[in-house]
Amino acid sequence: MENAPTQDAPRQPGAPTSLHRFANPGRFLRLTDNWLPWLAGAALLVLGSGVAWALLFAPPDWQQGETVRIMFVHVPMAWLAMGGYLGLAILSVMSLIWRHPLADLTARELAPVGAAVTALCLITGSLWGRPMWGTYWVWDARLTSVLVLFFLWLGHVALVRAFDDPERGARMGAILALVGVVNLPIVKFSVDWWNTLHQPASVTRLDAPAMHVDILYPLLWCTLGFSLAFAAVVLAATRAAVMERRVRALQMAAARRADAAPATLRGARA
């Protein structure tokens, strides 16, 4: 990935210039060093105000009562689980086709965050399902497809770490991510294609959202806050991975110089 930290990464044939600009790990670290504090601060501000809005000021639903407040976490987690996986697929394309130097590292750090988000989606959905359906779990199309999405996240986490060669693990993980994309439309349209207990879409509809603005607005604000936090965590983890790789490269270079020094000394004495 990075043999000389101060040099630009070699451009791959056909790689888009806009992507190549961010391919150099040094440039990535410099840019995110400026972006990350602002991104994290915005996430804390938006998410803090959104949680207060959702828990203290949003009215209870006329059918679900106070249970509707679970939705302010559950729905953003569901959207992030699917959107994050789509991002993983895009990174996989960049890795397989253009050999983008940071795509593998970002995908590697994105997968655990995506798995955690999907787990929170399943947990909060179960907590909502108990009072609404009388059970924590049913094997309907929506819940089952989201569970499959969770296993795809976990599969990527395990696969990229299963090989001694990091590049081979990254290639295998990228292939799995692209194969798993077929599950995203199943998750999205499962409530329309099959008869399920899960309610149909209330926000992403062609006509007006089937949700009162007093609940819709704090939901969208919470979604923005969780999205900013998601991006901040992934960026911070990718920065840490880049710096770890730099330290490892420097350590290996120092070890090679130490191994070469005795041979040079013996040659000089001879």
MOFENFEN-V307077 format. One record per residue. N is the residue number from 1. OMEGA is omega in whole degrees, -180 to 180 (none if undefined). Layout:
# MOFENFEN-V307077
((N/OMEGA) (N/OMEGA))
This chain:
# MOFENFEN-V307077
((1/-171) (2/179) (3/180) (4/-174) (5/-176) (6/-178) (7/176) (8/176) (9/-179) (10/-178) (11/178) (12/180) (13/178) (14/-180) (15/179) (16/-178) (17/-179) (18/177) (19/-177) (20/-180) (21/-179) (22/-176) (23/-179) (24/-178) (25/179) (26/178) (27/178) (28/-180) (29/-180) (30/-179) (31/-177) (32/175) (33/176) (34/-175) (35/-167) (36/179) (37/178) (38/179) (39/179) (40/178) (41/178) (42/179) (43/179) (44/-179) (45/-177) (46/-177) (47/178) (48/178) (49/179) (50/178) (51/177) (52/178) (53/-176) (54/-174) (55/-172) (56/-171) (57/178) (58/-178) (59/173) (60/179) (61/-177) (62/177) (63/-174) (64/-179) (65/-179) (66/-180) (67/-178) (68/-177) (69/174) (70/-178) (71/-178) (72/172) (73/-174) (74/-176) (75/175) (76/179) (77/179) (78/179) (79/180) (80/178) (81/180) (82/179) (83/178) (84/179) (85/174) (86/175) (87/177) (88/179) (89/179) (90/176) (91/179) (92/176) (93/178) (94/-180) (95/-175) (96/-174) (97/-172) (98/-178) (99/-180) (100/-171) (101/-177) (102/-176) (103/-179) (104/-179) (105/-180) (106/178) (107/180) (108/-179) (109/179) (110/-172) (111/178) (112/178) (113/177) (114/177) (115/179) (116/179) (117/180) (118/176) (119/177) (120/176) (121/-180) (122/-178) (123/-180) (124/175) (125/177) (126/178) (127/176) (128/-176) (129/-177) (130/178) (131/-177) (132/-176) (133/-176) (134/179) (135/179) (136/-173) (137/169) (138/-178) (139/175) (140/-170) (141/-177) (142/-178) (143/-179) (144/-180) (145/176) (146/175) (147/175) (148/177) (149/177) (150/179) (151/176) (152/175) (153/-179) (154/178) (155/178) (156/179) (157/-177) (158/-172) (159/-177) (160/179) (161/-174) (162/-176) (163/175) (164/178) (165/-178) (166/-179) (167/178) (168/177) (169/179) (170/179) (171/180) (172/178) (173/179) (174/178) (175/178) (176/-179) (177/-180) (178/177) (179/-177) (180/-180) (181/-179) (182/180) (183/-176) (184/176) (185/176) (186/177) (187/-175) (188/-171) (189/-178) (190/-179) (191/178) (192/-177) (193/-177) (194/176) (195/-175) (196/174) (197/-176) (198/-179) (199/179) (200/-178) (201/180) (202/-177) (203/-177) (204/178) (205/179) (206/176) (207/-177) (208/178) (209/-180) (210/-176) (211/-180) (212/-176) (213/180) (214/175) (215/-177) (216/-175) (217/176) (218/177) (219/180) (220/179) (221/176) (222/178) (223/177) (224/180) (225/178) (226/179) (227/177) (228/178) (229/178) (230/-179) (231/-180) (232/-180) (233/-179) (234/179) (235/180) (236/179) (237/179) (238/176) (239/180) (240/180) (241/178) (242/-179) (243/177) (244/178) (245/177) (246/180) (247/179) (248/179) (249/178) (250/178) (251/178) (252/178) (253/178) (254/179) (255/178) (256/178) (257/179) (258/178) (259/-178) (260/-177) (261/178) (262/180) (263/178) (264/-180) (265/178) (266/178) (267/180) (268/179) (269/179) (270/none))
